[in-house]
Structure formats: C-alpha cells, structure tokens
Amino acid sequence: MSTNERCHIASGRTSTEDSATQAVYSIGDLAADLGVSSRAIRFYEDQGMLSPQRVGGNRVYSQRDLARLKLILRGKRLGFSLSDIRELLDLYYVDHDHLEQMNQTLQKGRTRIAELEQQLGELQMTLHELRELEALLVKTINQRKSGPHQRRTETAEELPTS
C-alpha cells in the first residue's frame, strides 16, 4: 500500500479508507514513498518527533505522522538541526494561528540563509584561489615542456597568495 492508497485498521484488519475512518500507513510504505529507511523513521520516533500508534505490535502512522515526517525531512534537507526541527514542530500547538511557529521558522530560516551565504562566499574565494594556482601550474608545466634549458623553480614567495 502506498501513501496514495490510504488504508485504515478496523477490527484488526486493513481495508480501503472511507469517510468514517482515518488514513494510516505502515512504516514500510512511508519509507518507500518518502525515500528514507525504516530505521530512519524509527530514529525520529525514538527522538520523540513521531508518535505512531501500535496495532498488534505493528507501527501505524497517521496522516499527522506523515505530515510531520515530511516536515522533518524538509528541515534536514535545508540543514536545520534535529533540535531546531523538534522545536518548530512542538510550536504547532502553541497558538491557533501558528504565528509563533511561523515566526520562529522565519528566524531560523534567515539564520540558515546567512550561514549558507557565508559558506558560499568562502567557497567562491577558495575556487578563485584554486583557479589561480591551476593557471600558474599549467603555465609552469608548459614552460618546462617547451624549453629544457629554461628550468627555473619558483619560490613560495612568487606563488599567488590571494
């Protein structure tokens, strides 16, 4: 059963969803549909971020659990820590309009953007320096290939330091 084929547990058996029941998912279905391992889902459960019910010893995930898992995975993909993600998920119930959750998400998102922009700047500087080194090495190699009598070793002081 995929998350698109919602099912419910009624009297211990699985059947197609109707309006009187809530959709549920197995751990294997969530894992396959969201591209994560069952172990990862159990980890998030151990961290208190998911709370599946148990039916006959099997984990049964609700639509709420599916939505929370999607948010957890998005948060990880965006580089948020598990504690940040947990904090944001817990804020869902703080106020009816979810303003506190949205404000905290905005603040953490802006902080993450600043971190990524700083990393990007550092990466761009490193790439620039590597390209300068590459050009110098190509030039030196070509000079040495073209004239065996023009051997000259560059000192460390002559290399570009950016």
Long-range contacts (C-beta under 8 A, 24 or more apart in sequence): 1-25, 1-26, 1-29, 2-29, 2-32, 2-33, 3-29, 3-30, 3-33, 3-34, 3-66, 4-33, 9-55, 9-60, 12-55, 12-56, 22-62, 22-63, 23-62, 23-63, 24-53, 24-60, 24-61, 24-62, 25-60, 25-61, 25-62, 25-65, 25-66, 26-58, 26-59, 26-60, 26-61, 27-52, 27-58, 27-59, 27-61, 30-61, 30-65, 30-66, 30-69, 34-69, 34-70, 34-73, 36-69, 36-73, 41-69, 44-69, 44-72, 47-82, 47-86, 48-86, 49-82, 49-85, 49-86, 49-89, 78-109, 78-112, 79-112, 79-115, 79-116, 80-108, 80-112, 84-108, 125-162, 128-162, 129-160, 129-162, 132-160, 132-162, 133-159, 133-160, 136-160
